[in-house]
Amino acid sequence: MLCPIDIILNENPVPIRERMPGLEKNLAAVIDKALVRNPKDRFTDAGKLLASLSKRKP
């Protein structure tokens, strides 16, 4: 069994909608992008994360 730290460092995160199927699709996409393993594929700064959250339709 892997240690939780090993999982965090070495495994890809589980898509949020697998854990919370009822979560709104656009919010799930923002969360998944924020948690992606490769830093180049994440938001480059907090302002871009905020902008993505602000663009979501309620």
N, CA, C and O atoms as CSV, one atom per row, in Angstrom:
chain,resi,resn,atom,element,x,y,z
A,1,MET,N,N,0.845,-1.193,0.000
A,1,MET,CA,C,0.000,0.000,0.000
A,1,MET,C,C,0.890,1.255,0.000
A,1,MET,O,O,1.861,1.354,0.750
A,2,LEU,N,N,0.528,2.187,-0.850
A,2,LEU,CA,C,1.314,3.423,-0.941
A,2,LEU,C,C,0.965,4.386,0.186
A,2,LEU,O,O,-0.177,4.458,0.641
A,3,CYS,N,N,1.947,5.100,0.608
A,3,CYS,CA,C,1.775,6.169,1.593
A,3,CYS,C,C,1.026,7.319,0.915
A,3,CYS,O,O,1.234,7.564,-0.273
A,4,PRO,N,N,0.159,8.029,1.644
A,4,PRO,CA,C,-0.575,9.155,1.023
A,4,PRO,C,C,0.329,10.177,0.345
A,4,PRO,O,O,-0.032,10.725,-0.697
A,5,ILE,N,N,1.488,10.436,0.916
A,5,ILE,CA,C,2.422,11.395,0.302
A,5,ILE,C,C,2.912,10.859,-1.044
A,5,ILE,O,O,3.026,11.621,-2.004
A,6,ASP,N,N,3.201,9.558,-1.124
A,6,ASP,CA,C,3.619,8.966,-2.398
A,6,ASP,C,C,2.526,9.091,-3.445
A,6,ASP,O,O,2.810,9.355,-4.614
A,7,ILE,N,N,1.293,8.904,-3.038
A,7,ILE,CA,C,0.161,9.030,-3.969
A,7,ILE,C,C,0.072,10.459,-4.488
A,7,ILE,O,O,-0.086,10.680,-5.689
A,8,ILE,N,N,0.173,11.420,-3.591
A,8,ILE,CA,C,0.088,12.834,-3.991
A,8,ILE,C,C,1.209,13.186,-4.958
A,8,ILE,O,O,0.987,13.899,-5.937
A,9,LEU,N,N,2.400,12.692,-4.690
A,9,LEU,CA,C,3.554,13.047,-5.511
A,9,LEU,C,C,3.650,12.279,-6.819
A,9,LEU,O,O,4.250,12.765,-7.777
A,10,ASN,N,N,3.064,11.082,-6.875
A,10,ASN,CA,C,3.320,10.216,-8.021
A,10,ASN,C,C,2.098,9.804,-8.835
A,10,ASN,O,O,2.258,9.265,-9.930
A,11,GLU,N,N,0.921,10.030,-8.355
A,11,GLU,CA,C,-0.286,9.601,-9.053
A,11,GLU,C,C,-1.062,10.810,-9.592
A,11,GLU,O,O,-0.987,11.904,-9.034
A,12,ASN,N,N,-1.799,10.598,-10.672
A,12,ASN,CA,C,-2.669,11.646,-11.180
A,12,ASN,C,C,-3.897,11.748,-10.278
A,12,ASN,O,O,-4.391,10.730,-9.795
A,13,PRO,N,N,-4.392,12.953,-10.048
A,13,PRO,CA,C,-5.574,13.085,-9.203
A,13,PRO,C,C,-6.813,12.481,-9.867
A,13,PRO,O,O,-6.951,12.490,-11.090
A,14,VAL,N,N,-7.692,11.967,-9.046
A,14,VAL,CA,C,-8.959,11.428,-9.535
A,14,VAL,C,C,-9.829,12.614,-9.948
A,14,VAL,O,O,-9.950,13.570,-9.182
A,15,PRO,N,N,-10.438,12.583,-11.137
A,15,PRO,CA,C,-11.331,13.688,-11.521
A,15,PRO,C,C,-12.406,13.903,-10.448
A,15,PRO,O,O,-12.997,12.945,-9.949
A,16,ILE,N,N,-12.644,15.135,-10.111
A,16,ILE,CA,C,-13.531,15.487,-8.999
A,16,ILE,C,C,-14.942,14.916,-9.173
A,16,ILE,O,O,-15.592,14.568,-8.187
A,17,ARG,N,N,-15.417,14.819,-10.408
A,17,ARG,CA,C,-16.777,14.304,-10.616
A,17,ARG,C,C,-16.875,12.803,-10.358
A,17,ARG,O,O,-17.976,12.275,-10.204
A,18,GLU,N,N,-15.737,12.110,-10.309
A,18,GLU,CA,C,-15.767,10.701,-9.900
A,18,GLU,C,C,-16.048,10.600,-8.408
A,18,GLU,O,O,-16.658,9.634,-7.949
A,19,ARG,N,N,-15.610,11.584,-7.662
A,19,ARG,CA,C,-15.844,11.605,-6.214
A,19,ARG,C,C,-17.153,12.304,-5.870
A,19,ARG,O,O,-17.804,11.961,-4.883
A,20,MET,N,N,-17.534,13.273,-6.675
A,20,MET,CA,C,-18.753,14.057,-6.450
A,20,MET,C,C,-19.518,14.162,-7.759
A,20,MET,O,O,-19.459,15.204,-8.412
A,21,PRO,N,N,-20.236,13.117,-8.167
A,21,PRO,CA,C,-20.895,13.099,-9.480
A,21,PRO,C,C,-21.899,14.239,-9.695
A,21,PRO,O,O,-22.148,14.623,-10.838
A,22,GLY,N,N,-22.460,14.767,-8.654
A,22,GLY,CA,C,-23.446,15.829,-8.798
A,22,GLY,C,C,-22.865,17.219,-8.952
A,22,GLY,O,O,-23.604,18.184,-9.141
A,23,LEU,N,N,-21.554,17.331,-8.874
A,23,LEU,CA,C,-20.909,18.639,-8.977
A,23,LEU,C,C,-21.098,19.213,-10.375
A,23,LEU,O,O,-20.966,18.505,-11.373
A,24,GLU,N,N,-21.405,20.485,-10.432
A,24,GLU,CA,C,-21.638,21.179,-11.706
A,24,GLU,C,C,-20.411,21.027,-12.610
A,24,GLU,O,O,-19.273,21.176,-12.165
A,25,LYS,N,N,-20.663,20.729,-13.877
A,25,LYS,CA,C,-19.617,20.393,-14.850
A,25,LYS,C,C,-18.546,21.477,-14.983
A,25,LYS,O,O,-17.356,21.164,-14.995
A,26,ASN,N,N,-18.949,22.738,-15.082
A,26,ASN,CA,C,-17.976,23.825,-15.274
A,26,ASN,C,C,-17.102,24.022,-14.038
A,26,ASN,O,O,-15.906,24.287,-14.162
A,27,LEU,N,N,-17.684,23.894,-12.855
A,27,LEU,CA,C,-16.898,24.005,-11.629
A,27,LEU,C,C,-15.917,22.838,-11.537
A,27,LEU,O,O,-14.764,23.022,-11.146
A,28,ALA,N,N,-16.368,21.653,-11.892
A,28,ALA,CA,C,-15.495,20.478,-11.872
A,28,ALA,C,C,-14.298,20.680,-12.804
A,28,ALA,O,O,-13.181,20.287,-12.468
A,29,ALA,N,N,-14.518,21.280,-13.949
A,29,ALA,CA,C,-13.422,21.521,-14.902
A,29,ALA,C,C,-12.377,22.467,-14.302
A,29,ALA,O,O,-11.177,22.267,-14.494
A,30,VAL,N,N,-12.825,23.483,-13.586
A,30,VAL,CA,C,-11.902,24.427,-12.948
A,30,VAL,C,C,-11.103,23.711,-11.863
A,30,VAL,O,O,-9.886,23.875,-11.776
A,31,ILE,N,N,-11.776,22.928,-11.045
A,31,ILE,CA,C,-11.098,22.196,-9.968
A,31,ILE,C,C,-10.085,21.213,-10.550
A,31,ILE,O,O,-8.948,21.134,-10.085
A,32,ASP,N,N,-10.504,20.467,-11.567
A,32,ASP,CA,C,-9.593,19.500,-12.179
A,32,ASP,C,C,-8.357,20.186,-12.758
A,32,ASP,O,O,-7.245,19.672,-12.640
A,33,LYS,N,N,-8.552,21.336,-13.379
A,33,LYS,CA,C,-7.399,22.054,-13.939
A,33,LYS,C,C,-6.475,22.547,-12.822
A,33,LYS,O,O,-5.254,22.536,-12.983
A,34,ALA,N,N,-7.037,22.970,-11.712
A,34,ALA,CA,C,-6.218,23.446,-10.593
A,34,ALA,C,C,-5.400,22.317,-9.972
A,34,ALA,O,O,-4.337,22.559,-9.400
A,35,LEU,N,N,-5.892,21.091,-10.082
A,35,LEU,CA,C,-5.227,19.953,-9.443
A,35,LEU,C,C,-4.366,19.116,-10.375
A,35,LEU,O,O,-3.728,18.160,-9.935
A,36,VAL,N,N,-4.341,19.463,-11.654
A,36,VAL,CA,C,-3.583,18.658,-12.614
A,36,VAL,C,C,-2.123,18.543,-12.171
A,36,VAL,O,O,-1.556,19.478,-11.606
A,37,ARG,N,N,-1.549,17.420,-12.431
A,37,ARG,CA,C,-0.201,17.112,-11.947
A,37,ARG,C,C,0.893,17.985,-12.583
A,37,ARG,O,O,1.791,18.455,-11.884
A,38,ASN,N,N,0.822,18.199,-13.880
A,38,ASN,CA,C,1.846,18.978,-14.583
A,38,ASN,C,C,1.587,20.477,-14.375
A,38,ASN,O,O,0.550,20.988,-14.799
A,39,PRO,N,N,2.517,21.181,-13.729
A,39,PRO,CA,C,2.320,22.617,-13.479
A,39,PRO,C,C,2.064,23.442,-14.739
A,39,PRO,O,O,1.382,24.466,-14.676
A,40,LYS,N,N,2.598,23.013,-15.878
A,40,LYS,CA,C,2.396,23.752,-17.124
A,40,LYS,C,C,0.934,23.705,-17.581
A,40,LYS,O,O,0.496,24.551,-18.361
A,41,ASP,N,N,0.190,22.717,-17.094
A,41,ASP,CA,C,-1.212,22.568,-17.486
A,41,ASP,C,C,-2.172,23.203,-16.487
A,41,ASP,O,O,-3.379,23.240,-16.728
A,42,ARG,N,N,-1.650,23.702,-15.369
A,42,ARG,CA,C,-2.484,24.352,-14.339
A,42,ARG,C,C,-2.657,25.834,-14.660
A,42,ARG,O,O,-2.091,26.346,-15.626
A,43,PHE,N,N,-3.441,26.503,-13.838
A,43,PHE,CA,C,-3.555,27.961,-13.935
A,43,PHE,C,C,-2.191,28.550,-13.621
A,43,PHE,O,O,-1.506,28.081,-12.713
A,44,THR,N,N,-1.794,29.567,-14.360
A,44,THR,CA,C,-0.472,30.149,-14.155
A,44,THR,C,C,-0.419,31.094,-12.970
A,44,THR,O,O,0.657,31.382,-12.448
A,45,ASP,N,N,-1.577,31.578,-12.544
A,45,ASP,CA,C,-1.612,32.432,-11.361
A,45,ASP,C,C,-3.033,32.457,-10.789
A,45,ASP,O,O,-3.984,32.001,-11.423
A,46,ALA,N,N,-3.148,32.994,-9.595
A,46,ALA,CA,C,-4.441,33.015,-8.907
A,46,ALA,C,C,-5.465,33.870,-9.659
A,46,ALA,O,O,-6.665,33.598,-9.598
A,47,GLY,N,N,-5.003,34.885,-10.356
A,47,GLY,CA,C,-5.916,35.733,-11.120
A,47,GLY,C,C,-6.628,34.956,-12.220
A,47,GLY,O,O,-7.815,35.174,-12.466
A,48,LYS,N,N,-5.917,34.058,-12.879
A,48,LYS,CA,C,-6.532,33.244,-13.938
A,48,LYS,C,C,-7.501,32.225,-13.345
A,48,LYS,O,O,-8.534,31.925,-13.943
A,49,LEU,N,N,-7.171,31.699,-12.182
A,49,LEU,CA,C,-8.100,30.806,-11.489
A,49,LEU,C,C,-9.367,31.569,-11.131
A,49,LEU,O,O,-10.472,31.077,-11.357
A,50,LEU,N,N,-9.218,32.748,-10.581
A,50,LEU,CA,C,-10.366,33.581,-10.223
A,50,LEU,C,C,-11.196,33.929,-11.457
A,50,LEU,O,O,-12.425,33.895,-11.404
A,51,ALA,N,N,-10.545,34.258,-12.549
A,51,ALA,CA,C,-11.267,34.588,-13.781
A,51,ALA,C,C,-12.076,33.395,-14.257
A,51,ALA,O,O,-13.214,33.562,-14.697
A,52,SER,N,N,-11.514,32.191,-14.179
A,52,SER,CA,C,-12.256,30.995,-14.594
A,52,SER,C,C,-13.452,30.744,-13.685
A,52,SER,O,O,-14.521,30.354,-14.154
A,53,LEU,N,N,-13.276,30.962,-12.411
A,53,LEU,CA,C,-14.384,30.796,-11.477
A,53,LEU,C,C,-15.472,31.839,-11.732
A,53,LEU,O,O,-16.663,31.547,-11.621
A,54,SER,N,N,-15.051,33.055,-12.074
A,54,SER,CA,C,-16.008,34.139,-12.315
A,54,SER,C,C,-16.810,33.942,-13.603
A,54,SER,O,O,-17.944,34.411,-13.702
A,55,LYS,N,N,-16.233,33.258,-14.580
A,55,LYS,CA,C,-16.901,33.020,-15.857
A,55,LYS,C,C,-17.987,31.952,-15.785
A,55,LYS,O,O,-18.849,31.870,-16.660
A,56,ARG,N,N,-17.937,31.138,-14.738
A,56,ARG,CA,C,-18.920,30.055,-14.608
A,56,ARG,C,C,-20.326,30.622,-14.534
A,56,ARG,O,O,-20.570,31.662,-13.923
A,57,LYS,N,N,-21.230,29.919,-15.167
A,57,LYS,CA,C,-22.631,30.325,-15.102
A,57,LYS,C,C,-23.241,29.682,-13.855
A,57,LYS,O,O,-23.051,28.491,-13.611
A,58,PRO,N,N,-23.975,30.476,-13.064
A,58,PRO,CA,C,-24.595,29.911,-11.847
A,58,PRO,C,C,-25.626,28.843,-12.138
A,58,PRO,O,O,-26.219,28.290,-11.212
